[in-house]
């Protein structure tokens, strides 16, 4: 059964973020290492602040929607 997002702790583990985003934990670690997702380390383990993850998701959605609108409104370029 899916967890209610209100039940998620403010600081999340890699596994919790992976479940929340429905991606593999190794992908979460890779994104954290590459700075693609907001994270911090405690010892050797990555931790994630729930609010930062939610804001990151909102930014991604906004960026994707804006990109779609830009593509829709830009003139078509035809290759000869």
C-alpha positions as CSV (number, residue, x, y, z in Angstrom):
1,X,0.0,0.0,0.0
2,X,1.3,3.5,-0.9
3,X,2.4,5.7,2.0
4,X,0.5,8.9,2.6
5,X,2.9,11.8,1.8
6,X,1.9,13.4,5.1
7,X,3.4,10.4,6.9
8,X,6.9,10.9,5.4
9,X,9.5,12.2,7.9
10,X,11.1,15.6,7.1
11,X,14.5,14.0,6.6
12,X,14.4,11.0,4.2
13,X,16.8,8.2,3.4
14,X,17.8,7.1,-0.1
15,X,15.3,4.3,0.1
16,X,12.4,6.6,1.2
17,X,13.2,9.0,-1.6
18,X,13.4,6.2,-4.1
19,X,10.0,4.9,-3.1
20,X,8.6,8.5,-3.1
21,X,9.8,9.1,-6.6
22,X,9.3,5.5,-7.8
23,X,12.9,5.1,-9.0
24,X,15.7,2.8,-8.0
25,X,17.8,3.7,-4.9
26,X,21.0,3.6,-7.0
27,X,19.5,6.3,-9.3
28,X,18.8,8.4,-6.2
29,X,22.4,8.1,-5.1
30,X,23.7,8.8,-8.6
31,X,21.6,12.0,-8.8
32,X,22.8,13.0,-5.3
33,X,26.5,12.5,-6.2
34,X,26.0,14.5,-9.4
35,X,24.2,17.3,-7.7
36,X,21.0,16.7,-9.7
37,X,18.8,16.3,-6.6
38,X,19.1,18.3,-3.3
39,X,20.9,16.1,-0.8
40,X,23.4,16.1,2.0
41,X,25.6,13.4,3.5
42,X,25.7,12.1,7.1
43,X,28.8,10.0,7.2
44,X,28.6,7.9,4.0
45,X,24.8,8.0,3.7
46,X,22.8,10.5,1.7
47,X,19.9,12.2,3.3
48,X,17.2,14.3,1.7
49,X,15.0,17.0,3.2
50,X,11.3,16.4,2.2
51,X,10.6,20.0,1.4
52,X,13.6,20.4,-0.8
53,X,12.6,17.2,-2.7
54,X,9.1,18.6,-3.2
55,X,10.4,21.9,-4.4
56,X,12.8,20.1,-6.7
57,X,9.9,18.2,-8.2
58,X,7.9,21.5,-8.7
59,X,10.9,23.1,-10.4
60,X,11.2,20.1,-12.8
61,X,7.5,20.1,-13.6
62,X,7.6,23.9,-14.2
63,X,10.7,23.6,-16.4
64,X,9.2,20.7,-18.4
65,X,5.9,22.6,-19.0
66,X,7.7,25.8,-20.0
67,X,9.9,23.8,-22.4
68,X,6.9,22.2,-23.9
69,X,5.3,25.7,-24.4
70,X,8.5,27.0,-25.9
71,X,8.6,24.2,-28.4
72,X,4.9,24.5,-29.2
73,X,5.2,28.3,-29.9
74,X,8.5,28.3,-31.8
75,X,8.5,28.2,-35.6
76,X,9.2,24.9,-37.1
77,X,12.7,24.5,-38.6
78,X,12.8,22.4,-41.7
79,X,16.0,20.7,-42.8
80,X,16.6,20.9,-46.6
